[in-house]
């Protein structure tokens, strides 16, 4: 992982741990927000046309959205049930086995494809737009057992974000199911993070092209961009938790206020495009508000100091 990104994540996690016990009401509200974002984005990456607000209405009020398919409604409800299982498993210490992967997949496809829910595929598949070819169906049980063994060995060795990113990639590469592989792999990614005491990584729909690109790079043997991609998502969640759980007794300083990269470029020798590159690669602390990156004067100063430009 990019060194500066890893250092920021560790510092933010330590800061959050120092605030424990966290205020229950703030944590509950943020958990509800992140769950809605998690469900909306994971389904949208796979083609759901429901909006974030529509997803929220289905979850919180049980409303049926006119013009949307029954499948899309089940995808929302099912994902909520799968996240509940993830949260339950996160509190357990037993190894993460293929049995639990199949349990999660069964929830993801419940009432959508009951015949294949929780069942390994028996047919060959191709991942649309990817050069990688998943293994033949007959080899899936053995590969899943190997995946679980690798995961158990690496759990005490590899840092949690790298472990989560690689486990997610390997699961996508095996492609053990006919449908629902991406959603299931992202559930596993966050289960690993939650077990390690990190908040979930929300992979946003607006970053779908970059997500597929870093997965393809991992297929080619370069997993660093994927690890950084996951790390940035974890950093965003940590930032949200810190903002929600830190008492706001005074107005934030000017250095801590968010500003657009266009505004940031006026304060540095760098162009807006270069700052965007730094943000995407994790070198500069930044997060997305909607489709646009934002950063702070404090983050700019930290980056410039790291490259000797202060």
N, C-alpha and C positions, 0 to 999 in steps of 0.2 A: 504494500500500500504506500501511496505517496506520503513521505515522512511528515510533512506539515499537516496533512489531513489526519493522520494517525495521532499526532500530538494534540491536535484540537479536540478530537473525539475523546481521548483519554482525559484531557483537562475538563471537558464538559461533563463527562460521566462522573469524575471525582467531585466536581462542583454539585452535581445533582445528588450524589450519594451523601454529600455533606448536609443537604437540606432535609434528609429523612429524620423522622417520618414526614412524608409529603402530605400537604393538605388534602383531605379526602375529597372534598367537593370539587376542587380544581382538577384533581386527577381523574375523577369520574367524568367530568365534562370533556376533558381532553381525550380520554379513552374513547368516549362516544364519538367525538369528532374524527379521531384517527381510524376507528372501525369503519365509519361511513366512507372515508376517503379510501381506505384499503379495499373495501368491497367495490366501490365505484370504479376505481382505477384498474384493479385486477380484471374485472369483467370487461371494461372498456378496451383494454389492451387486446382482448380476444374478440372484440367486435360488437359488444353490447351498445345499443344506441340510447340507453337510459342516461339522463343527465345526473349530476351530483345531487341536485335538489329532488329529482324523481326517486333516486335511490334512497334518500333520506325519508321521503314520504312513505315508501313501501315499508321500510324498516320500523319507523316510529309510529305510523298511523295505520299501517295495513291497507293503504289505499291502492286500488288498481288503476294503473295509468292507461288512459285511453290511447289506442293506436300502437301500443307496445305488446309484444308477443308474450304468451304465457311462459315460454322458456326464459325470457329475460327476467320475469318476475321470480321464477324459481331460482335463477342464478343468484339473485340478491339474497333471498331467504336461505338458500343452501349455504352460501358463503358465510353468512352469519353463524349458522350452526357449526360449520367447519372451524371458524375462528374460536368459538366456545371450546371446541375440542383441543385446539392448539393451546389455548390458555390453561386448560386443565393439564395437558401433557407437560407444559412448561414448568409446572410445579412438581413434577415427578423426576426421579433420578434414573429410572431404568433406561437402557439403551433405546435409541430410535431405530426400530426395525422396519422391514418392508410391511409388516402387518399394520403398523400405524399409518404408513403411506397409503395403503389400500383403504384403511378406514376413512382417512381424509378424502380420498378420491370418491369413495362411496357417498359421502355427504355432498360433495361438489356436484355430482350427477344425479342425485336422488330426484325421482319423478321427471327427470329429463331423459335419461337413458338407463333405466333400471337393469336392463340386461347386461350392460357393460360396466355399471357402477361398481368400483372396487375390484374389477377383474382385469388381469393383464390382457393385453391385446393378443389375438391369435393370428393377426394378418400383418403383412408388411406395411410400413407407412413411409411417407416422405414429408419432411418439414418444408413447407412452402417458402421459397426464397432463400433457403439455406443450402450450402454445399454439403453439409454433414449428412451422412446417411445413417439413421438409427440401426441398431443391431436387429437381426432376424428375431421373430417372435419366440422361437424355440429357446433362444439364449437369454431371454429376459429374466426368468427366475434366478439363474446363476449370477447374472450381472447385478441384480438387485441385492442379492446376498453379499456380493463383493463390495457393493456401494455401502451397505450397512457396516460391514467389517472395517472398511477404510474409515468411515465416519467415527466409529468407536475408538479406533487407534489414534486418530488425529485430534479427537476432542480434547485431550489433555496436552496437546503439543502446539497446535495451530491457534493463532488469535481468532476470536469468535467471528469477526467480520469476514476474514479470509475463508474460514471454515464454512460459514453460511453461504458465501458466494460460490465457492467451488462445489459444495454439496448440491446447491440449486442447479448449477450448470451441468453437473454429471447426471442429475435426474432428468433434466430436459434432454440431454444427449441420448440417454437410454430410451426416452420416450415410451415408457412402459404401458401406456394406455392409448386407446383409440382416440379419446378426446379428453380434455381437462388436464393435460399435462402441465401447461404453464401455470394455471391457477394452483394446482397441487404443489408444484415446485416452489412457488412463492409462499405458500403456507409453510412449507418445510423450512425455507429460508428464515422466516420470522420465528418459527418455533425454536430454531437454534439460537437466534439472537435473544429471544425472551429468556431462554434457559440460562444465558450468560449474563442476564441482568440489564440488557439493552432494550430500548423501545423498538417497536417494529419499523422496518424500512418500507416506506410507501413508494413503490415504483409508479410514477405518474404516467398517465396516458399521453401527455404532451411530450414525454421523453421516450415514446415507444420506438422511434427509429434508432435513437442512440442505444436503447436497451438491446434491440436486435443486433445492432452493430457490435457491441461489446461481447454479446454471446457468440457471434460469429468469430470474433478475434480469439475467444477462449477455445472455440472449436479448432482453431489453427495453432493452439499451443501457447498463446499469450493471454493469460488470465488477469494480468494487472489492471487493464482498463475496466474489467467487470468488477474486480475487488474495489477499485476506486469509486465506481458507479454506486455500488452498494454502500460504501462508506459515506458518500455524500448524502445518501438518503437517510442513513442512521444519524448523521450530524444534524440534518434538518429536524428530525424527530426530537433529538436531545435539546436543540434550541427551543422548540415549542414547549417541551416540558419545563425547561428553565424559565422561560417567559411566564408560563402559567403558575409556577410554584414559588417564584421569588417574590417576596413582599415588595410592593411598589410604594415605598415610603417617600421617595424623592423622584423628581423628574429625571429621566435618562439624560446623560450628558450628550452633547453634540456628537462626540466621537462614537457613541453607541447607537445613534439613530440610523435607520436604513436609508440608503440612497440608491438611485438607479445607477447602472454602469455608465450611462451618458454623463451623469453628474460626477461620478467617480473619475471618469477620464479627464475631467477638467482639473482634478486635484493631483494628477500623477503624470509622469512622462509617457504613459501608455495610452493606446487607442481603446475605444470601446470594444472593438472586436478582439483585441488582445486580452483585455480584462475578461471577456466572455470565455476565451480559451482557458485562462487561468482558473476561472470558476468551474468549468466543465471538467478539468483535470484534477480538481481538488487542491490546487496550489494556493488559491485565494479563498478565504472563507466567504461564502456567498450562499444564498438560497433563492429559490424561485417564488415570486409572488405572481400566481397565474403563469403566464408564459415568459415573464421577464425576470432576469436575474437582478438581485439587489445585494448590496454589501454595506459595509460601514467604514468610516474613516479609521477606526481602530484596526479593522481587518486589513485595510490598505497599508497602514503603517507597519503592521506585523509582517506583511509580505515583503515590503520594500526593505525592511531591516534584515530579513532572511537572505536577501540577495545583495545586501550591502549598498542600498541606494538611499539610505537615510542621510 
